[in-house]
Amino acid sequence: MAAPRAVWNGFLKIGSVSCGVKIVGATSEASKIHFKILNRQDGLPVKSAYVDEETGDIVDGEDQVKGYEVDKDHFIKVEPDEIKKLKLTSAHTLEVDAFVAIEDVDTRYLEKPYYLIPADGASLEAFSVLRDAMANKRVAARSCVVLYQRGREVLIQPFQKGMLLTELRTHNEMTSEKTVFNGLENPKYDEDLLEIAGLLIDKKVTKFDPSKFEDTYEDALIAMIDARRKGKAPPRPAPAPKENVIDLASVLRKSLAKEGIKGGTKSKGRKSA
């Protein structure tokens, strides 16, 4: 199998040390179900088009230009050549401006992963030294890069023989947890319930193994399409969830019994709606 094509080529620079690197995509949509939009009348595919909002006429590609709305219905046109002329260091260099402890990284900000590898044999030694030094210090590097004509904040950390570069969400993109958790209270509950729940968790502790993850929605789509192809009835839908737990202690004990776990207390616990 051929190696994935690099989406970016440039340099990783830490202080006065630099080496050539490549950014390679770490994810793929190849296994996903993709739909085409069809004309319901004749069953043929349709295609999207840009239409002038006022005249309704289709606008050809050569007549399309990017525009930034500064006031309502007032736009500044930005030509492709103007964007290309922007002289950004991050367009060709991953310049590290800081390091952060890996355990301090807030995972909410991690968005899309890429692999970072040496650009060539001449870059291998410097790349390996930087990677191993970061691994020894258990730190990740902060930087930014221009990908697909947009600046991206990124985090770089050692990963096996290479490094992992992850796009970061900006702080302005994040919804503050205070606006979501405001008003939530920590209810008082019987400590025995905590013990029973802990036993249930211990029974299901395993290693993090993404190869065993299942996309139940994708599986259901495949099953439905396969049934339609064979002229069979589609699979039955999953049952709707049951009502909220009323007697938590009873439900937890039933779960223990189902898992074949002995233990737990016999306190009735506290009922909750």
N, C-alpha and C positions, 0 to 999 in steps of 0.2 A: 504494500500500500504506500502511495506517495505521501511525503510529508506535506502537511497543510501549508498553503501559501502564506507568506508573511504579510501582515496588514500594515506594517510600519518598519522602516529601517532607519537607524540613526546611531546615537552614542549614549551610553550611560556614563554620567560624569559625577564623581564624588570628589570634591576638592580639586586637586590637580591630576587625579587619576581618572582616565576615561578608557572606554573600550567599546568597540562596535557591537551592537545588539540588534535583534529582530523581535518584533512582537507578533505572536501567532495566536489565532483564536483558540480558546479552550472549550468552546461550546459549539453545538451543531443542532440544527433544526431538521436534519435529514430524516429522522425517524418519526417526525410528527405528521399527523393527518393535516393535509392542506386542501381547502375547498376552493372551487372556482364559482363565481357568480354566473348563473344561467338565466336566460330569458324564459320565464315560466311558460310562455306561449309556444315556443318552438324547441326549447331545451338546449339551445346553442349558447356558448359562452359569450359574455358581454365584457367590454373593457371600459376602464375609467378614462375620463378626459377632463381637462381644465376648461371651464366655461366662463365667459365674461359675465359677471353678475348683472350687468345692466342690459346688454344686448342678447345674452343667451347664446352667442356664437362660440364655437370651439376655438380655443387659442392654441396654435401650433407651438411646438417646443422652442423654435427659434425666436418666437415673439414673447416668450415668458422670461421674467426677470424677478429676482428677489426684491421684496420691499419691506421696509420697517415702518409701522404706523406710529407717527409721532403725535398726531391728534386724530380725532375721528375723521375718517375718510381722507386723511392727509398722509401720504407715504413718501419716504425717501427711497429712491431706487438704488440698489447696490449691485453693481455688475460683477460677474465672476472674476474678471481680471483684477478688480480692486481688492477682492478677498485674497487672491494669489499673491498680491504685492505686499501683503502684511508681513513684516519681518519679525517673526516670533522665534525666539530661541527654542521654545518647546516644539516647534515644527520638525526639528531634526536632532534635538538633544534632550535626554531625560536627566535634567540637572537636579540632584538631590539637595533640598534645602534644609532638611531636618530628619532625624530618626526618632521613632517612637517605640516604646516597649510593646511587643506583640500582645501581651496580656492586657494592655490598656486600650487596644483597638475596640471601638464601639461597632459591633457587627451590623448595626442598623444602617450604617453608611456604606457598607460593601454592596456593590451593584453587579458589575459584570467582570468575570475573570478572563485573563489572557495568560499565555506562557511567554516568558522572556528568556531568550537563548542567545549565545554568542553569535555574532554575524559571520565569523570565519575562524579558522584555526589560529590566526594571529591574535585574536581577541580572547582565546580560551583561558590563558593563564590569569590575566587581570580579572576577567569575569569570575573565575573560580575563587580567587583570593577574596574579592569583595563579597561573594556569596557566603563563603565559609566564615569570614569575619563577622558578617551579620548574624549568621546562625549561632556562632559562639556567644555573641552578645544578646541574642534573642531579641533582635530589633527588626523593625520594618522601616523602609525608606519612604519619605514623602516627596512627591514630585508632581509634575504636570506634563501633558503631552497633547499634541494636536492629532486627533484621529477623526477621519471622515469630515474634515473641515470644521471641527469643533474642538475647543480646548477642554481637556478632561483632567480633573484632579485624580491622582492615582496613588496607590499604596503598593510598594514592591517588597516582597519578602522571599527568603530562601525556600525552595521547594525541590526536593530530591536533587537531580543533577543540574537543574536550572533554577529559575525563579518564577514566582507567580506575581503578575501585575494585575491589580484589581481597580476598576473604575470606582470612584467614590461619588456618592450623592453629596450635594452641597448642603450646608446647614439650612439654607432658605428652603430647600426642598422637603425638609423633614417637618412633620407635625409634632409639636412639643407634646411630650408625654403628659405634661401638667394639664393640658386642655382635655386630654382623654381620661386620665385617672382622677381628675378633680371630683370630689364627692364620693369616691369609693372609700369604704371603711374596712378595717380588718376586724371581722367578727370574732367573738369569743367562741371557742369550741372545746369540746372535751379532748384532752391530750391523748386519750386512748384511740381516738379516730386517727390521729397522726401516726401512731404506731401501726395501726392496721393498714393504712395507706402506704406506709413505708415497706411493709412486708410484700404488698402487691407490686410495688415498684421493683424491689429486689429480685422478684421472680422474672421480670421482663428486661433486666439490664443486659445489654449486649454491646458489641462493638459497632462503631459507626461504619456502615458498609453501604455506600450509595448503589452498588451493583444490585442490591436487593430491593431498592425503592421501586414502587409501582405507581404509574400514573393511571389511577382508576378511571378518570374521565376519558383519557385516550383509549384505554382498554374497552370501555363501554362503546365508544365511537366505532372502533374496529369491529366489535361484535355485532353492532347494529348494521354496519355496512355489509359485513359478511352474510348476515341473515337476509338482507335485501337482495344481495347478489344471488343467493340460493333459493329465493322465493319463500323463505320461511318467515314466521312471525318474529318480530324483534324481541330481544330479551326483556323479561319483566323488570320494571323500574325498582330501584332500591326502596325499602319501606321508609316512610317518614319517621323522623326521630320521635321518641316517646316524650311524655311530659317531664317537667323538672323533677329531680329527686326530692322525695318528701322525707323518707327515713334514711339518712345517709349511712348510719351505722349498719342497718340491715343490708343495704346494697353492698357495702364494702365487705361484709362477712360472706355474702353470697359469691362475690368475686373471688375471695380467698378460697372458698370451697370449690369453685369451678376450676381454679388453677391448681388444686390439690395441695394447698398450703395450710399447714397447721400452725396455730398460734393466734395472737391477738387477744384482747380482753373482752369481757362480756358486758362492758358498760353500754348502756343504751344510747349514749351519746346525746347530741342535741339535734332536734329536728329543725330543718330549715326549708324554706320555700324556694 
